[in-house]
């Protein structure tokens, strides 16, 4: 154990060290199982070859991050990195935990950190925005690594709190295809079985470096229909259901077998336009058409009806919990169908040509009701729509990254548990990024500059500029921020997490 003085030098409280190093020593051998419902199947077990919440959830049970955000305090503390310091504005030095091994016995070390981050920097990697601020990774010794940034990057630790560390030798030897269906992590569980469309079964590690989890077996079952998930929750076939529709909360609470748990999250729901014409020519490339659609949607009524009041209004797409959020940017296009019709007339909108309106199941509560309600609003002002709801989240993500989501789509984004505008704006409004369908040179500069300064007041101004541009150009219709609403069997001791990552390795079962 390091002394308190050494921990102080590295800027980390000894309390965090005790919590993360020794919790398992007070736990008995794992017992029982918990079954989680997922609205979509896992698309890959490769921790970096995706940007999908259900993949992250399974991955967090198999792999660890350098740092970890406590769900009660929301502060970032040690994990695979036991301490760190800023040598200068551009150099982060991490001291790594010793004695940690991957499932196959390969040791976790600085070479693994270097390999993991450099793999993430590949332009084809879906998670590149998470580490794109990194210029170079230097191995100092086996358990010391330095991450060099091109410019100062104020949210480095937040980013690293959701970037799983990989076994360098194993990944290089086995190759991408093998890694996609197998797992080899330092996390609390190991993969027992994955049957596509059926289940993922994980078994607890009794020798996990933090101490054995209390639950022996964790099962994830893909069940596309939320009604089926709730039905199985009521009969005991499922223990935890994510994203209970708000209108189903009373049903769960009155069931006698389950309860609900709710927490505000970072996830925002918004209608995104292909303003840049990335997927082809479309009427939405006309500013007046985008403004008309923005005026046509009664967001406040949707919050009351579709969400039963279980949502928070957003401003310029940002969540009130994001650093950079400015309430003055909220609701720039109030509900006004007459104004919408006038703008469409001025734009010479071709009312006989329907626009594509799409969304997906997986992270959006009541997605079908939401897309149909918005389609109804648009129809009232003369905008016909072709609606599609993707149930294959892998396909939805792939089409989005490949620039094939034309016209408009209802998106959601949880920011990877990074409580900063950078985690959303850079992904969706920075030119060249996989999910960007609308930007400008000015926007690019604001977002780049906000990434490159430790001056928080300056960053607020830059994000205000970005938000105002999003509003002025109607690049997206801001809808709301979701609550995490879980349905939980009463035998399970667990509460809804604010970052939406189901950490069932932290759950317990009643005796």
Secondary structure, DSSP 8 states (H G I E B T S, - for coil): ---HHHHHHTT--HHHHHHHHHGGGG--S-EEEEEEEESS----S-TTS---HHHHHHHHHH---SEEE-TTT--EEESSEEEEEEEETTEEEEEE-SS-B-TTS-B--HHHHHHHHHHHTSTT-TTHHHHTTEEEEEEEETTEEEEEESS--TTHHHHHTT-----HHHHHHH-HHHHTT----SSSEEEEEEETTTEEEEEE-TT-TT---SEEEEEEEE---HHHHHHHHHHTS-SEESS--GGGHHHHHTSSSEEEEEEEEEEEEEEEE-TT-TTS--GGGSHHHHHHHHHH--HHHHHHHTSTT-EEE-BTTB-TTSBT--GGGB-SS---HHHHHHHHHHTT--TTS-EEEEEESSSSTTHHHHHHHHHHHHHHTT--EEEEEES-HHHHHHHHHTT---SEEEEEE-GGG--BTHHHHHHHHSTTSTT-S---HHHHHHHHHHHT---HHHHHHHHHHHHHHHHHTT-EEEEEEEEEEEEEETTEE----TT----GGG-EE--
